[in-house]
Amino acid sequence: MTIAKHCRVAAVLCGWLWLAAPAQALIPPTSCGAPAAAAPDADSDLSVAYWARQPASMTMCAYGYWAEKCGDHATAHAIFDRCIDAGYAGAMIWKALLLEDGTGVAQDSAGAAALMRRAAESGDPEYAKLGKLHYATALYLGRGVARDPEAAMNWFRQAAADGDADAQRFLVDGTHTADRDRQGRSVAAQLAAQGGEGVLLQKAEPDAPPTDPSGGLLALLVALLIGGVVLRIVHSRPLRSAGASC
């Protein structure tokens, strides 16, 4: 997965984790490195295996991310598929990014574009604008769909009106970097490389290599772990009665 998309995915994760209930979604799983079905703590509510068996919910969908980060692609896709069936737009974004990159499944740009359109049309207050941006980009580049610059501009305008900063930048500069390819090229640079009509900004200076976000993501995961542990300690502490002495 390209770094720009990785950052977008991390943003989706943050939204899920902070909106999800209960507090378990804030805590990374205790089992990693083995398929969920073979996990030694499959009955623990801190394991991917446990949440993979639960009904679709924000919390259950968030654990699809942990499954993916653990390298358990099969469980991640199974979770996202169930969440998509239940109408969770965030899962549509996740699945589309994995399909586009061919992570754990055969690469499928058409399938990715179709899911981005579903997310764009979902009406979700947060994820719909992200779906609009990526579906607009697919139309603009002709990736997974027939190239249609006019329809792409319509979707870019909708995403911009919803507040998406990358779509707003595209309407001003004719490019954005939220959807870089494996060479790290911006959207305009990708189109120019195809021989299209995109304007490659700053032709004398190629796109700077994207910054590796792994350090920031690690800090985020550590913070989530500490916060989750504190919440569990607070909730497990017995309440004092009103007349109890110190």
Order of alpha helices (4+ residues) and beta strands (2+ residues): alpha-alpha-alpha-alpha-alpha-alpha-alpha-alpha-alpha-alpha-alpha
